[in-house]
Amino acid sequence: MTYRQKRFGVGRAALTLLTALSALAGATVTGAAPAGAAQRGTEIAPGVGYEEFDIAAAKGPAHAHVLTVDLRHPRVRLDLLHPGAVAARATISRQATAQGAVAGVNGDFFNISEAQHPGVQATGASVGPAIARGLALKAAVPDGQRFGPALPPGTSTRDVFGVGVDRRARLDGLSLVGSIRTPEGRLPLRGLNQYALPVGSIGAFTATWGSASRVRATCGTDTDRSAPCSTDTHEVTVRHGRVVSASGTPGSGPIAPGTTVLVGREAGAQQLRKLAAGEPVEVRHRLVASASRIPYRFALGGYPVLDDGRPLPGLDDRTSAVRTAVGIADGGRRLVLLALDGARAYRTGLTIAEVAAVMRELGSVDAFSLDGGGSSTLVAREPGADTVSVRNHPSDGVERPVPNGIGVFSAP
């Protein structure tokens, strides 16, 4: 891969803005794009552009790879890239190729390791909610069970970036609302295909989860991810509305269509032990948006860094790293997808405060941080190619398998 070291001219007004941003966050998009400049680069598909440029950051130069996406174009849409199961990982290039995307970036933070729980395997499942093609795949884990850097004040694992059925992108929060109807009454459902359940709760696992062990869901607490796994657990399998089996230990293996596995810990386990084989059980669940009444076609987790043109208070301005982010402009009709390069010359990256400043300079009104470090990947088709190629240098030297991403699609 060779860099096209583009350096765009910046007008006096932009320079004034950049100076102000630098005072706040230490980042300057040097000689690079004023708002929308990425559209002057390569056209990946109608309504989809790609550009790369340098950023002078507080701890050294960073190199940005940027996709701009015009959702007003009738052929363009966004959807979730994923490997076919919540508890599974694959490279973004593989996910994009399998789903026919013309471009994309990596997505949410995820359950990447379990060194603190000997004998328990990491699931690879993402932290936040996920919706693909209008179908809710999973809900968010408790805040204290999150993998990744500390959340900015006022944000949570329920925060999402998404696109509604109205084809407008927005930031929102998605909470699980669910219930389990049993002969003895209705029980609250507080988990859906999550690698961590709240203490004392019951969670549902469906065929969408995959074949990974469900033991991890009963480890840690709402405030301490490394706390020991619960010793008070119970699992009930419901098939076509009837209890068919039970176990004192969460299991593993694929879940058949039409089957829901209920996993309980502490008080939740005690409730599940009351269910007998053959009893009718009805499980209902949905993800409810905190801000929008428009159903989501696609959504994934991360955390907001820019709200209505203003950086969120308390953003980290000290820790620099390779980053991935998505920005929203033009009332949700235009998107900016950014992934930093992980080559050694640029590996210092940006702080989260600098990411917010850069995304604003690129024209974003709202912006959302995604997983970074070795996960940061941007893929796009070369002109005339049938499959995507990796445009940045992943900092691990190779692409890291990840649970999901943002896919950009262009209809023929």
SEVEX-256618 format. One record per atom (N, C-alpha, C): y, z, x negated. Coordinates in pm, whole numbers, padded with zeros to 5 digits, always signed. Layout:
% residues N
YZX;...
***
This chain:
% residues 412
-00119+00000-00085;+00000+00000+00000;+00124+00000-00088;+00218-00085-00055;+00344-00087-00129;+00458-00053-00033;+00556+00016-00084;+00668+00056-00003;+00771-00057+00005;+00826-00077+00123;+00941-00164+00140;+01062-00071+00143;+01123-00049+00031;+01227+00054+00020;+01356+00006+00085;+01359+00012+00218;+01476-00029+00295;+01584+00076+00282;+01706+00031+00264;+01819+00125+00263;+01928+00065+00351;+01946+00124+00468;+02041+00072+00563;+02180+00131+00540;+02281+00055+00570;+02417+00106+00562;+02444+00204+00674;+02517+00309+00646;+02551+00411+00746;+02702+00416+00759;+02750+00404+00882;+02893+00403+00906;+02957+00540+00888;+03092+00543+00893;+03165+00667+00871;+03126+00773+00973;+03110+00733+01100;+03074+00832+01203;+02936+00889+01175;+02844+00801+01135;+02709+00850+01105;+02710+00941+00984;+02791+00907+00884;+02798+00993+00766;+02853+01130+00801;+02953+01133+00891;+03007+01261+00935;+02898+01344+01003;+02819+01278+01090;+02711+01348+01158;+02606+01397+01058;+02574+01311+00961;+02474+01349+00862;+02520+01469+00780;+02648+01473+00749;+02700+01587+00674;+02685+01715+00755;+02715+01706+00885;+02701+01823+00971;+02555+01866+00981;+02465+01768+00994;+02324+01801+01002;+02276+01864+00873;+02325+01813+00760;+02282+01868+00632;+02322+02013+00618;+02440+02046+00667;+02483+02185+00659;+02392+02276+00739;+02335+02222+00849;+02247+02302+00932;+02105+02305+00879;+02056+02191+00831;+01914+02182+00800;+01882+02133+00662;+01977+02083+00586;+01951+02040+00450;+01892+01902+00438;+01886+01825+00544;+01825+01692+00538;+01929+01584+00560;+01918+01474+00487;+02003+01357+00507;+01916+01234+00506;+01933+01150+00606;+01860+01024+00609;+01938+00928+00521;+01909+00927+00391;+01993+00857+00294;+01981+00708+00307;+02093+00644+00330;+02095+00501+00336;+02000+00450+00440;+01944+00538+00520;+01843+00494+00615;+01901+00489+00754;+01811+00486+00847;+01839+00445+00982;+01938+00532+01055;+02046+00474+01105;+02114+00537+01216;+02026+00519+01340;+02070+00575+01453;+01986+00572+01572;+01939+00430+01603;+01807+00416+01622;+01749+00289+01661;+01725+00192+01549;+01757+00225+01423;+01746+00128+01314;+01603+00084+01290;+01505+00169+01326;+01366+00132+01303;+01328+00005+01378;+01401-00028+01483;+01371-00149+01559;+01400-00275+01479;+01468-00263+01366;+01499-00381+01286;+01386-00413+01189;+01277-00338+01193;+01166-00363+01104;+01065-00457+01167;+00940-00441+01130;+00833-00526+01178;+00805-00503+01325;+00787-00611+01399;+00745-00599+01538;+00593-00595+01542;+00538-00482+01584;+00394-00466+01594;+00341-00539+01716;+00415-00527+01826;+00386-00593+01953;+00516-00593+02031;+00528-00674+02135;+00651-00671+02214;+00682-00530+02261;+00801-00481+02225;+00841-00346+02262;+00799-00238+02166;+00731-00274+02056;+00683-00177+01958;+00725-00221+01819;+00804-00140+01748;+00852-00173+01614;+00809-00070+01512;+00808-00112+01385;+00771-00022+01275;+00872-00037+01162;+00906+00076+01098;+00994+00075+00983;+00957+00193+00893;+00999+00185+00766;+00984+00298+00674;+01110+00309+00589;+01143+00432+00551;+01265+00455+00475;+01259+00592+00408;+01350+00615+00313;+01357+00740+00240;+01448+00840+00310;+01418+00968+00289;+01501+01077+00337;+01526+01172+00220;+01652+01203+00195;+01686+01300+00091;+01684+01439+00153;+01582+01517+00121;+01565+01650+00179;+01600+01758+00078;+01605+01881+00124;+01648+01991+00038;+01558+02010-00083;+01428+01984-00067;+01334+02008-00177;+01282+01881-00242;+01351+01771-00218;+01311+01646-00280;+01297+01535-00179;+01280+01412-00226;+01275+01298-00134;+01151+01300-00047;+01168+01258+00077;+01058+01235+00170;+01061+01088+00210;+00946+01037+00250;+00937+00897+00291;+00885+00894+00434;+00962+00834+00523;+00930+00833+00665;+00871+00701+00710;+00770+00708+00793;+00713+00592+00860;+00739+00612+01009;+00802+00515+01072;+00852+00533+01208;+00809+00419+01298;+00759+00456+01416;+00734+00361+01524;+00839+00383+01632;+00895+00275+01686;+00979+00286+01804;+00908+00215+01918;+00909+00280+02033;+00833+00230+02148;+00926+00222+02268;+00934+00105+02329;+01018+00082+02446;+00929+00083+02570;+00931+00194+02644;+00847+00205+02763;+00900+00122+02880;+01020+00066+02864;+01070-00024+02968;+00999-00158+02965;+00936-00189+02852;+00864-00316+02843;+00737-00307+02927;+00714-00402+03017;+00601-00390+03111;+00464-00393+03046;+00456-00441+02922;+00326-00449+02856;+00292-00324+02775;+00389-00233+02760;+00371-00119+02671;+00337+00007+02749;+00243+00084+02700;+00213+00215+02757;+00164+00308+02647;+00169+00438+02676;+00115+00540+02587;-00003+00609+02654;-00098+00653+02573;-00208+00735+02625;-00264+00818+02511;-00352+00909+02549;-00413+00999+02450;-00520+00926+02371;-00511+00935+02239;-00622+00895+02154;-00715+01016+02141;-00843+00996+02160;-00939+01105+02141;-01077+01044+02118;-01167+01121+02055;-01297+01065+02017;-01403+01068+02126;-01366+01100+02250;-01462+01101+02359;-01506+01238+02403;-01471+01342+02329;-01502+01480+02365;-01391+01569+02313;-01366+01680+02382;-01263+01774+02337;-01301+01837+02203;-01427+01880+02191;-01474+01946+02069;-01536+01843+01975;-01453+01751+01928;-01497+01646+01836;-01376+01596+01760;-01400+01535+01644;-01291+01482+01563;-01328+01345+01509;-01228+01262+01491;-01243+01131+01426;-01108+01093+01369;-01106+01001+01274;-00978+00958+01217;-00896+00884+01322;-00765+00887+01305;-00677+00817+01400;-00703+00667+01398;-00729+00610+01280;-00756+00466+01276;-00881+00432+01356;-00982+00518+01348;-01105+00494+01424;-01082+00510+01573;-01008+00614+01613;-00978+00635+01754;-00896+00520+01811;-00793+00478+01736;-00707+00369+01783;-00785+00238+01796;-00870+00210+01699;-00949+00087+01704;-01047+00090+01821;-01112+00205+01843;-01210+00216+01951;-01145+00199+02088;-01018+00244+02103;-00951+00238+02232;-00860+00117+02246;-00848+00037+02140;-00767-00084+02148;-00618-00063+02136;-00575+00047+02072;-00433+00073+02053;-00377-00017+01944;-00249-00051+01956;-00184-00132+01852;-00118-00044+01747;-00099+00085+01779;-00037+00179+01684;-00062+00321+01734;-00031+00419+01647;-00046+00557+01690;-00021+00655+01578;-00013+00782+01617;+00001+00891+01521;-00095+01002+01560;-00121+01093+01466;-00205+01208+01495;-00136+01302+01594;-00214+01393+01654;-00160+01475+01760;-00154+01623+01734;-00221+01699+01818;-00207+01844+01825;-00275+01915+01707;-00232+02039+01683;-00301+02129+01592;-00439+02160+01649;-00531+02210+01564;-00667+02227+01615;-00744+02334+01539;-00857+02373+01597;-00948+02474+01541;-01020+02413+01422;-00959+02429+01304;-01006+02357+01186;-01102+02438+01100;-01098+02573+01109;-01184+02654+01024;-01215+02787+01091;-01323+02852+01046;-01364+02980+01103;-01413+03075+00994;-01344+03080+00881;-01385+03167+00772;-01387+03314+00813;-01303+03351+00910;-01294+03491+00951;-01407+03532+01045;-01487+03435+01092;-01598+03465+01182;-01727+03408+01122;-01793+03482+01034;-01915+03432+00969;-02021+03389+01072;-02079+03273+01047;-02181+03222+01137;-02129+03144+01255;-01998+03147+01277;-01937+03072+01387;-01876+02944+01332;-01908+02832+01393;-01857+02704+01347;-01727+02667+01418;-01635+02608+01343;-01513+02555+01405;-01549+02444+01502;-01481+02440+01615;-01512+02341+01718;-01441+02209+01697;-01327+02212+01624;-01246+02091+01611;-01159+02065+01733;-01166+02150+01835;-01088+02129+01956;-00941+02160+01934;-00856+02093+02009;-00712+02110+01994;-00663+02239+02058;-00542+02278+02022;-00482+02404+02067;-00432+02395+02210;-00350+02294+02238;-00278+02287+02364;-00349+02208+02472;-00282+02191+02586;-00339+02112+02694;-00354+01966+02652;-00442+01894+02721;-00460+01752+02694;-00492+01680+02825;-00423+01569+02846;-00447+01483+02962;-00462+01340+02911;-00565+01270+02957;-00587+01131+02920;-00612+01051+03046;-00537+00941+03063;-00552+00854+03181;-00545+00933+03312;-00460+01033+03312;-00439+01113+03431;-00541+01222+03454;-00642+01234+03366;-00746+01334+03381;-00721+01452+03288;-00720+01573+03344;-00702+01692+03262;-00829+01719+03182;-00817+01715+03049;-00932+01737+02962;-00948+01883+02925;-00836+01954+02904;-00843+02092+02860;-00710+02163+02885;-00716+02296+02879;-00596+02378+02889;-00568+02443+02755;-00461+02521+02749;-00414+02581+02622;-00486+02711+02592;-00509+02737+02464;-00562+02867+02421;-00448+02969+02422;-00479+03100+02419;-00372+03200+02408;-00289+03179+02282;-00163+03217+02288;-00072+03195+02175;-00126+03252+02044;-00185+03371+02050;-00234+03435+01930;-00358+03371+01870;-00419+03276+01942;-00538+03207+01894;-00504+03071+01833;-00376+03044+01821;-00332+02912+01775;-00353+02895+01625;-00392+02773+01583;-00391+02732+01443;-00262+02655+01417;-00205+02670+01296;-00083+02601+01263;+00028+02699+01228;+00146+02648+01193;+00259+02736+01158;+00304+02817+01277;+00381+02921+01250;+00430+03007+01357;+00513+02927+01457;+00497+02959+01584;+00573+02891+01688;+00719+02935+01685;+00812+02844+01711;+00953+02885+01724;+00969+02981+01841;+01068+03068+01836;+01090+03162+01947;+01104+03089+02081;+01041+03145+02183;+01054+03089+02316;+00958+02976+02348;+00874+02936+02253;+00778+02829+02278;+00638+02889+02291;+00542+02809+02337;+00406+02859+02355;+00306+02746+02339;+00179+02782+02339;+00072+02682+02329;+00065+02593+02452;+00132+02629+02558;+00132+02547+02681;+00230+02431+02675;+00317+02428+02573;+00415+02321+02562;+00346+02188+02534;+00397+02082+02598;+00338+01949+02580;+00446+01843+02569;+00408+01734+02505;+00479+01606+02516;+00391+01518+02603;+00452+01448+02698;+00371+01364+02785;+00450+01251+02847;+00377+01163+02914;+00435+01051+02989;+00380+01057+03130;+00470+01054+03228;+00430+01063+03368;+00388+00928+03424;+00340+00932+03546;+00304+00807+03614;+00428+00722+03641;+00547+00781+03624;+00671+00705+03637;+00709+00633+03507;+00621+00641+03404;+00640+00577+03274;+00759+00635+03196;+00796+00756+03226;+00900+00826+03150;+00838+00938+03068;+00882+00948+02943;+00834+01055+02855;+00920+01179+02874;+00859+01295+02857;+00933+01421+02870;+00858+01533+02800;+00929+01642+02774;+00868+01765+02725;+00851+01859+02843;+00743+01935+02842;+00713+02020+02957;+00618+02131+02912;+00576+02212+03007;+00472+02310+02985;+00365+02291+03090;+00238+02301+03051;+00127+02284+03145;+00042+02410+03145;+00031+02472+03262;-00048+02594+03277;-00170+02565+03364;-00278+02634+03335;-00400+02619+03412;-00393+02704+03539;-00422+02642+03651;-00438+02712+03778;-00579+02681+03827;-00662+02785+03837;-00800+02761+03876;-00864+02882+03940;-00977+02857+04007;-01048+02965+04073;-01197+02935+04078;-01275+03042+04096;-01420+03031+04110;-01455+03099+04242;-01501+03022+04338;-01537+03079+04468;-01684+03116+04468;-01713+03244+04491;-01850+03296+04490;-01878+03365+04624;-02005+03397+04652;-02036+03468+04777;-01964+03601+04790;-01926+03664+04678;-01858+03793+04682;-01706+03782+04682;-01654+03661+04672;-01510+03644+04672;-01465+03544+04566;-01335+03536+04551;-01276+03440+04459;-01240+03508+04327;-01279+03442+04216;-01248+03493+04082;-01147+03400+04015;-01056+03455+03933;-00962+03367+03862;-01032+03293+03749;-00996+03167+03730;-01043+03087+03618;-00929+03077+03518;-00953+03119+03393;-00844+03125+03296;-00870+03042+03171;-00966+02953+03181;-00991+02864+03068;-01056+02736+03113;-01022+02626+03044;-01084+02496+03070;-01105+02425+02937;-01229+02415+02896;-01265+02344+02772;-01180+02390+02654;-01168+02522+02639;-01087+02583+02532;-01177+02646+02427;-01132+02640+02301;-01209+02706+02196;-01184+02856+02193;-01090+02907+02273;-01062+03051+02280;-01021+03087+02421;-01085+03190+02476;-01055+03239+02610;-00977+03369+02603;-00889+03396+02699;-00821+03525+02703;-00922+03639+02716;-00890+03753+02661;-00976+03870+02670;-00998+03905+02818;-01123+03934+02854;-01156+03976+02990;-01163+03864+03092;-01168+03740+03047;-01156+03627+03139;-01285+03547+03153;-01277+03445+03239;-01383+03346+03258;-01323+03208+03233;-01395+03125+03159;-01353+02988+03133;-01460+02890+03174;-01419+02768+03207;-01511+02662+03248;-01523+02558+03137;-01645+02512+03115;-01672+02404+03021;-01746+02294+03096;-01698+02171+03079;-01753+02056+03149;-01809+01955+03050;-01858+01844+03102;-01911+01739+03014;-01807+01692+02914;-01679+01707+02948;-01571+01664+02860;-01567+01744+02731;-01618+01867+02734;-01615+01953+02616;-01691+01891+02500;-01808+01837+02525;-01893+01785+02418;-02011+01878+02395;-02067+01875+02275;-02189+01951+02247;-02169+02071+02156;-02046+02098+02113;-02020+02211+02022;-02054+02344+02088;-02088+02443+02005;-02119+02577+02055;-01999+02636+02128;-02030+02712+02232;-01926+02778+02311;-01903+02922+02266;-01971+02965+02159;-01955+03101+02109;-01812+03128+02065;-01746+03030+02001;-01610+03050+01950;-01514+03092+02060;-01543+03055+02183;-01453+03088+02294;-01444+03238+02318;-01540+03316+02268;-01540+03460+02290;-01502+03538+02164;-01445+03471+02067;-01403+03536+01941;-01252+03556+01938;-01207+03659+01865;-01065+03687+01855;-01011+03750+01981;-00881+03777+01981;-00813+03832+02099;-00690+03748+02129;-00619+03783+02232;-00499+03708+02271;-00390+03713+02165;-00395+03815+02079;-00291+03832+01978;-00342+03824+01835;-00474+03819+01817;-00531+03820+01681;-00648+03724+01675;-00624+03608+01617;-00728+03505+01607;-00847+03550+01524;-00824+03637+01426;-00930+03678+01334;-01009+03800+01381;-00975+03856+01497;-01050+03971+01548;-01196+03933+01572;-01287+04031+01566;-01430+03999+01581;-01462+03933+01715;-01577+03865+01718;-01624+03805+01842;-01668+03915+01939;-01650+03891+02066;-01688+03988+02168;-01840+04008+02170;-01882+04131+02194;-02025+04161+02209;-02064+04171+02356;-01967+04153+02446;-01991+04160+02589;-01962+04023+02650;-02064+03938+02655;-02046+03801+02703;-02157+03764+02801;-02130+03662+02881;-02230+03611+02974;-02195+03467+03008;-02298+03388+03032;-02279+03246+03062;-02364+03208+03184;-02302+03133+03274;-02370+03087+03395;-02353+02936+03407;-02461+02866+03433;-02456+02721+03450;-02461+02687+03598;-02364+02610+03643;-02353+02568+03783;-02373+02417+03789;-02469+02374+03869;-02495+02231+03882;-02489+02193+04030;-02402+02097+04060;-02383+02051+04197;-02360+02167+04294;-02278+02264+04247;-02235+02372+04334;-02330+02489+04349;-02436+02495+04265;-02530+02606+04272;-02558+02660+04133;-02577+02794+04123;-02615+02854+03997;-02759+02814+03964;-02778+02760+03843;-02912+02717+03805;-02969+02797+03689;-02883+02863+03610;-02934+02944+03499;-02825+03038+03450;-02865+03135+03367;-02772+03231+03310;-02822+03274+03173;-02729+03322+03091;-02763+03367+02957;-02662+03471+02912;-02708+03565+02828;-02618+03666+02776;-02538+03619+02656;-02569+03499+02607;-02500+03445+02490;-02452+03303+02520;-02327+03269+02492;-02281+03131+02512;-02367+03033+02433;-02396+02921+02494;-02485+02823+02433;-02412+02707+02370;-02487+02601+02346;-02432+02479+02286;-02509+02360+02342;-02471+02241+02299;-02536+02120+02345;-02456+02053+02454;-02485+01925+02480;-02408+01851+02581;-02424+01909+02720;-02318+01895+02799;-02317+01941+02938;-02325+01817+03027;-02422+01813+03115;-02445+01695+03199;-02334+01676+03300;-02306+01552+03339;-02210+01529+03448;-02253+01605+03574;-02156+01656+03646;-02186+01733+03766;-02222+01878+03737;-02211+01917+03610;-02246+02052+03568;-02123+02121+03508;-02105+02248+03541;-02000+02331+03482;-02065+02456+03425;-02033+02488+03301;-02080+02612+03238;-01965+02711+03238;-01989+02827+03301;-01889+02933+03306;-01921+03035+03197;-01824+03063+03112;-01839+03161+03004;-01744+03276+03029;-01798+03397+03030;-01716+03515+03051;-01724+03611+02935;-01615+03682+02912;-01612+03786+02809;-01554+03914+02871;-01610+04031+02830;-01569+04161+02881;-01571+04162+03036;-01457+04187+03100;-01455+04195+03247;-01505+04066+03311;-01476+03953+03248;-01525+03826+03301;-01677+03817+03295;-01736+03866+03188;-01882+03867+03175;-01944+03956+03283;-01881+04069+03310;-01933+04159+03412;-01933+04093+03550;-01832+04013+03578;-01827+03942+03706;-01936+03835+03713;-01958+03765+03606;-02059+03658+03607;-02201+03713+03620;-02224+03832+03572;-02358+03891+03583;-02398+03917+03728;-02303+03918+03818;-02332+03940+03959;-02386+03815+04029;-02376+03698+03962;-02419+03573+04024;-02568+03552+04001;-02639+03522+04107;-02784+03500+04099;-02816+03351+04113;-02930+03313+04061;-02975+03174+04070;-02982+03130+04216;-02931+03009+04240;-02932+02953+04374;-02808+02981+04455;-02725+03076+04412;-02605+03109+04488;-02502+02996+04478;-02427+02973+04588;-02323+02869+04583;-02202+02915+04503;-02151+02828+04420;-02031+02855+04340;-01946+02729+04337;-01819+02744+04367;-01726+02630+04363;-01617+02658+04260;-01603+02567+04165;-01503+02582+04058;-01393+02479+04079;-01270+02527+04084;-01155+02437+04098;-01056+02464+03987;-00992+02358+03939;-00892+02376+03834;-00796+02258+03831;-00674+02285+03788;-00573+02181+03767;-00469+02233+03670;-00399+02142+03606;-00289+02177+03516;-00158+02157+03592;-00076+02261+03593;+00049+02258+03669;+00166+02256+03573;+00257+02160+03593;+00376+02146+03507;+00482+02247+03546;+00552+02299+03445;+00657+02397+03472;+00789+02332+03508;+00810+02205+03470;+00941+02142+03491;+00936+02019+03580;+00833+01938+03569;+00829+01810+03639;+00731+01813+03756;+00769+01747+03863;+00678+01729+03975;+00605+01595+03967;+00635+01520+03862;+00572+01390+03843;+00437+01411+03774;+00327+01363+03830;+00197+01379+03762;+00198+01311+03626;+00128+01371+03532;+00120+01316+03397;+00002+01221+03384;+00029+01106+03325;-00079+01016+03288;-00138+01056+03154;-00053+01112+03069;-00094+01147+02934;-00012+01267+02888;-00076+01360+02816;-00004+01474+02758;-00088+01534+02647;-00020+01593+02549;-00089+01668+02443;+00002+01776+02390;-00057+01872+02316;+00017+01988+02272;+00084+01973+02136;+00166+02069+02105;+00246+02079+01983;+00354+02182+02012;+00477+02158+01966;+00585+02248+02006;+00720+02177+01992;+00815+02209+02081;+00946+02143+02078;+01031+02190+01961;+01112+02098+01908;+01206+02132+01801;+01349+02090+01836;+01363+02003+01935;+01495+01952+01974;+01498+01948+02127;+01601+02006+02186;+01613+02013+02331;+01753+01970+02372;+01761+01860+02443;+01891+01809+02490;+01989+01791+02375;+01939+01739+02263;+02023+01711+02147;+02050+01828+02056;+01998+01946+02090;+02024+02065+02009;+01894+02119+01949;+01894+02148+01819;+01774+02210+01760;+01745+02344+01825;+01619+02376+01845;+01584+02506+01899;+01626+02615+01802;+01671+02728+01853;+01708+02839+01763;+01584+02893+01692;+01604+02936+01569;+01496+03000+01495;+01400+02905+01427;+01433+02775+01416;+01345+02682+01346;+01338+02716+01198;+01219+02707+01143;+01198+02738+01001;+01275+02640+00914;+01358+02692+00824;+01435+02607+00734;+01397+02632+00588;+01279+02688+00564;+01237+02719+00428;+01108+02649+00386;+01013+02637+00476;+00882+02583+00440;+00880+02432+00460;+00871+02360+00350;+00865+02213+00356;+00720+02167+00356;+00692+02062+00430;+00557+02008+00438;+00562+01866+00492;+00453+01796+00476;+00438+01665+00539;+00427+01688+00690;+00499+01610+00769;+00510+01636+00913;+00484+01511+00996;+00449+01535+01122;+00444+01431+01224;+00523+01481+01344;+00600+01394+01408;+00680+01435+01523;+00701+01315+01615;+00738+01346+01739;+00771+01242+01837;+00904+01279+01901;+00991+01179+01917;+01120+01200+01978;+01136+01116+02104;+01222+01164+02195;+01247+01098+02323;+01393+01061+02332;+01420+00938+02373;+01557+00890+02390;+01567+00808+02519;+01691+00775+02555;+01718+00686+02669;+01648+00732+02797;+01663+00860+02829;+01606+00912+02952;+01455+00901+02962;+01389+00910+02847;+01243+00904+02846;+01187+00764+02838;+01273+00665+02817;+01229+00525+02813;+01203+00474+02673;+01258+00544+02571;+01236+00501+02433;+01184+00618+02352;+01086+00589+02266;+01023+00692+02185;+01036+00661+02037;+01042+00766+01958;+01042+00756+01812;+00924+00838+01761;+00827+00773+01699;+00710+00842+01642;+00724+00841+01490;+00727+00960+01430;+00750+00973+01287;+00633+01042+01219;+00589+00986+01107;+00492+01053+01020;+00541+01040+00877;+00546+01150+00806;+00589+01146+00667;+00475+01101+00577;+00514+01049+00462;+00415+01004+00365;+00366+01122+00282;+00236+01123+00254;+00179+01232+00176;+00152+01197+00032;+00205+01082-00015;+00189+01048-00156;+00256+01155-00242;+00207+01172-00364;+00253+01283-00449;+00405+01285-00465;+00468+01170-00476;+00612+01165-00498;+00692+01220-00380;+00629+01225-00262;+00702+01266-00142;+00640+01389-00075;+00545+01454-00139;+00463+01553-00071;+00537+01679-00033;+00654+01704-00089;+00729+01824-00050;+00769+01817+00097;+00794+01698+00148;+00818+01680+00290;+00947+01740+00341;+00944+01787+00465;+01062+01841+00533;+01030+01976+00594;+01132+02058+00609;+01119+02179+00690;+01124+02137+00838;+01084+02227+00926;+01092+02197+01069;+01238+02178+01112;+01329+02256+01054;+01471+02237+01085;+01517+02098+01043;+01469+02051+00928;+01504+01916+00883;+01443+01810+00974;+01322+01833+01023;+01260+01739+01117;+01348+01723+01240;+01396+01835+01294;+01483+01829+01411;+01608+01747+01382;+01668+01768+01264;+01789+01695+01228;+01761+01546+01213;+01652+01511+01149;+01618+01370+01129;+01588+01302+01264;+01514+01369+01350;+01482+01309+01479;+01608+01287+01561;+01703+01378+01551;+01830+01359+01623;+01906+01241+01565;+01907+01229+01433;+01978+01116+01372;+01912+00983+01408;+01783+00984+01436;+01714+00863+01477;+01733+00833+01625;+01815+00912+01692;+01850+00882+01831;+01778+00966+01934;+01692+01058+01892;+01617+01139+01987;+01706+01245+02051;+01688+01267+02179;+01755+01374+02250;+01665+01497+02255;+01535+01473+02273;+01434+01579+02267;+01333+01539+02160;+01273+01637+02093;+01173+01606+01991;+01067+01715+01988;+00948+01676+01942;+00829+01760+01952;+00752+01748+01822;+00718+01862+01761;+00643+01862+01637;+00493+01860+01664;+00422+01777+01590;+00277+01767+01599;+00216+01821+01470;+00084+01813+01457;+00017+01864+01338;+00064+01786+01216;+00069+01855+01101;+00116+01791+00978;+00020+01809+00864;+00073+01812+00742;-00010+01826+00624;-00108+01712+00610;-00235+01744+00584;-00336+01641+00568;-00367+01565+00694;-00320+01616+00809;-00345+01546+00936;-00246+01433+00961;-00128+01438+00898;-00022+01340+00928;-00067+01199+00897;-00074+01118+01001;-00121+00980+00988;-00046+00891+01086;-00002+00775+01038;+00055+00674+01126;-00021+00544+01102;-00070+00486+01209;-00144+00359+01200;-00073+00254+01285;-00086+00129+01244;-00027+00018+01319;-00095-00111+01276;-00099-00205+01366;-00154-00337+01334;-00058-00416+01246;-00113-00484+01149;-00035-00583+01077;-00020-00706+01167;+00087-00784+01149;+00102-00905+01229;-00022-00994+01219;-00077-01029+01335;-00193-01116+01339;-00326-01045+01327;-00326-00913+01300;-00451-00839+01283;-00504-00793+01418;-00635-00770+01423;-00699-00723+01546;-00719-00573+01548;-00707-00508+01431;-00726-00364+01423;-00610-00301+01348;-00597-00171+01361;-00487-00101+01295;-00521-00072+01150;-00419-00045+01071;-00435+00002+00934;-00344+00122+00914;-00378+00208+00819;-00298+00328+00791;-00174+00288+00714;-00057+00326+00763;+00068+00285+00699;+00122+00391+00602;+00092+00517+00623;+00137+00618+00528;+00021+00656+00436;+00051+00735+00333;-00053+00790+00247;-00088+00930+00298;-00205+00951+00358;-00242+01088+00396;-00247+01178+00272;-00198+01301+00284;-00185+01387+00167;-00319+01435+00112;-00428+01423+00191;-00561+01456+00139;-00619+01342+00055;-00552+01228+00052;-00605+01112-00018;-00685+01020+00072;-00737+01074+00179;-00810+00997+00281;-00767+01049+00417;-00796+00971+00521;-00765+01015+00656;-00847+01139+00693;-00782+01233+00756;-00849+01353+00805;-00895+01330+00950;-01019+01360+00983;-01060+01354+01124;-00982+01457+01206;-00931+01416+01321;-00850+01502+01407;-00898+01487+01552;-00862+01582+01639;-00914+01577+01776;-00843+01481+01869;-00716+01450+01840;-00645+01359+01930;-00519+01305+01865;-00452+01217+01936;-00330+01157+01886;-00258+01085+01998;-00142+01029+01965;-00065+00948+02058;-00098+00802+02030;-00150+00733+02129;-00183+00592+02113;-00080+00504+02181;-00039+00396+02115;+00053+00298+02170;-00029+00174+02205;-00020+00131+02329;-00101+00020+02377;-00010-00092+02428;-00055-00215+02407;+00020-00333+02453;-00076-00426+02525;-00051-00449+02653;-00137-00536+02732;-00125-00681+02685;-00233-00758+02690;-00227-00899+02648;-00128-00978+02731;
***
